[in-house]
Amino acid sequence: MPDDARAVRRPLWKDLGLAAGFGAVAALGLAPFNFWPLAIFALAGVIWRFDVAVTSGRAAWAGWAAGTGYFLVALNWLVEPFLIDIARHGWMAPFALLLMAGGLALFWALAFALAQWLAPRGRMRLPAVVAALTLTEMLRGVIFTGFPWAQVGHVLIPSPLIQLAAWTGPAGLTLLVLSLAAMLYRVPAQPLRAGLPLIVLTGGLIFSAPALAPKPPATPADAPVLRLMQPNAPQGEKWDPQKIGFFFNRMLDYSSQQPPADLAIWPETSVPAFLDDAAGLTEVIAERAGGAVSAIGIERREGWDYYNSLAVLQPDGTVSDVYDKHHLVPFGEYLPQAGLLSRLGLAPLVDRFGGFTAGEGPKIIDLGPAGRAIPLICYEAVFPAEIRSVGERPDFLLQITNDAWFGTFSGPYQHFAQARLRAVEQGLPMVRVANTGISAVIAADGSVVASLALGTEGFLDVPRPEAAAPTLYARIGGWPVLLLAICVLLAAMASRRGQLDASGH
């Protein structure tokens, strides 16, 4: 019996199980595990499951199974928000994880089916699947408001190869790791022809990547001092009327420590009032800051609209600027198709007032002596293209977040890893202040200058690092990777046509 016929007759569940297993192991390259070499080996197994598929249907199933295994492990933290109020939302937890993993896996299924159709055989087969999966990973970062979390390329964040993001962005890391996996898959069949280039390429990149990224200047002695304040308020206690005052006073104590910093930074929604009703609280915050500018995470309202905001308080207590979060979390901060889904009994997790309204968009805010920053509230730090859309170049990126929603296992560590990636991509320091951690100052090369661990309370005074020169990615974005992947697929299409013509079909 021909090999193709045996492959078609093999039970589908065995193929799906193997693909799912390789996908699950590949996710161990992400935080908090950071087993990035293991991830490359597992991705080679994923590519093997594509290569043995002989029909577009089989390829699609293999891609979907591998993607489902990958996202089930990578996004296990998705159950955590639903466990904050188990009585109301706990029943949704398993459905949220299963539906998200299976839904995102459809992008892998599309990539595998497309690559199979374009390159059913021949030398363009593996380049086609690498290019197709790179493109679908880019697509899921923008379609339906986008969800670029746990992209395949993120397994390289803990490796020296993260520095290549300054040139290619996250899509380039995805293209690279899939290319390395494809080369590794060919090693058993072609030890010398595939193995030697793989060793040379991987070793060369690991040793040269740190030198390729733009280097930030040394932090000057008179650099502005930033105070990162981490109250460590568990989500289940954050809005407890009996504990709100405790956490607020903890923040005031941090803010008033001497000597004062140039900027005191409060995490997302850490001030327990609406901005328009908080005159008394903001005066106290400004007074206790001892002459420092304060950046506070606070909610505000206009009529029936509620916003998740960052407000800038001057030393005299006046509000000099406000930024409203514009990229909200679907089902977390607002309900898509609210009229329909609300009738089915669904509501956003943040539903004290029916969810938030989106702000106008990204912008630069003036933080006085601390400089100018692009503010990012929580989830917004996973969208690099939106940072580039501002146009002007700030002194640093400022992320305030409440990662208490993500639990204590993987979610906060993955969010922090992506903050490091943003710094490298943009060539800008990232200042990150999180309610329960990880709060940190990250230099423009992705190195962590100082940090507060997850699940601890405290504050840090850290001089603001300098920005590096604008990176290639900051200047032109991910267009080169996009065009390269498209060109590979076009070459695969041309090869397919040549094969069909040669066979007389």
Stockholm file with secondary structure:
# STOCKHOLM 1.0

chainA/1-505         MPDDARAVRRPLWKDLGLAAGFGAVAALGLAPFNFWPLAIFALAGVIWRFDVAVTSGRAAWAGWAAGTGYFLVALNWLVEPFLIDIARHGWMAPFALLLMAGGLALFWALAFALAQWLAPRGRMRLPAVVAALTLTEMLRGVIFTGFPWAQVGHVLIPSPLIQLAAWTGPAGLTLLVLSLAAMLYRVPAQPLRAGLPLIVLTGGLIFSAPALAPKPPATPADAPVLRLMQPNAPQGEKWDPQKIGFFFNRMLDYSSQQPPADLAIWPETSVPAFLDDAAGLTEVIAERAGGAVSAIGIERREGWDYYNSLAVLQPDGTVSDVYDKHHLVPFGEYLPQAGLLSRLGLAPLVDRFGGFTAGEGPKIIDLGPAGRAIPLICYEAVFPAEIRSVGERPDFLLQITNDAWFGTFSGPYQHFAQARLRAVEQGLPMVRVANTGISAVIAADGSVVASLALGTEGFLDVPRPEAAAPTLYARIGGWPVLLLAICVLLAAMASRRGQLDASGH
#=GR chainA/1-505 SS CCHHHHHHHSCHHHHHHHHHHHHHHHGGGSTTTCCHHHHHHHHHHHHHHHHTCCSHHHHHHHHHHHHHHHHHHHTGGGGGGGGTTHHHHGGGHHHHHHHHHHHHHHHHHHHHHHHHHHCSSSTTHHHHHHHHHHHHHHHHTTGGGCCCTTCGGGGGTTSGGGGGHHHHHHHHHHHHHHHHHHHHHHTTTSHHHHHHHHHHHHHHHHHHHHHHSCCCCCCCTTCCEEEEEECCCCHHHHTCTTTHHHHHHHHHHHHTCSSCCSEEECCTTCSSSBGGGCHHHHHHHHHHTTTCEEEEEEEEEETTEEEEEEEEECTTSCEEEEEECCSCCBTTTBCTTHHHHHHTTCCCSSCSSSCCCCCSCCCCEECGGGCEEEEEEGGGGGCHHHHHTTCSCCSEEEEEECGGGGTTTTHHHHHHHHHHHHHHHHTCCEEEEESSSCEEEECTTSCEEEEECTTCCEEEEEECCCCCSCCHHHHHTTHHHHHHHHHHHHHHHHHHHHHHHHHTC
#=GC SS_cons         CCHHHHHHHSCHHHHHHHHHHHHHHHGGGSTTTCCHHHHHHHHHHHHHHHHTCCSHHHHHHHHHHHHHHHHHHHTGGGGGGGGTTHHHHGGGHHHHHHHHHHHHHHHHHHHHHHHHHHCSSSTTHHHHHHHHHHHHHHHHTTGGGCCCTTCGGGGGTTSGGGGGHHHHHHHHHHHHHHHHHHHHHHTTTSHHHHHHHHHHHHHHHHHHHHHHSCCCCCCCTTCCEEEEEECCCCHHHHTCTTTHHHHHHHHHHHHTCSSCCSEEECCTTCSSSBGGGCHHHHHHHHHHTTTCEEEEEEEEEETTEEEEEEEEECTTSCEEEEEECCSCCBTTTBCTTHHHHHHTTCCCSSCSSSCCCCCSCCCCEECGGGCEEEEEEGGGGGCHHHHHTTCSCCSEEEEEECGGGGTTTTHHHHHHHHHHHHHHHHTCCEEEEESSSCEEEECTTSCEEEEECTTCCEEEEEECCCCCSCCHHHHHTTHHHHHHHHHHHHHHHHHHHHHHHHHTC
//
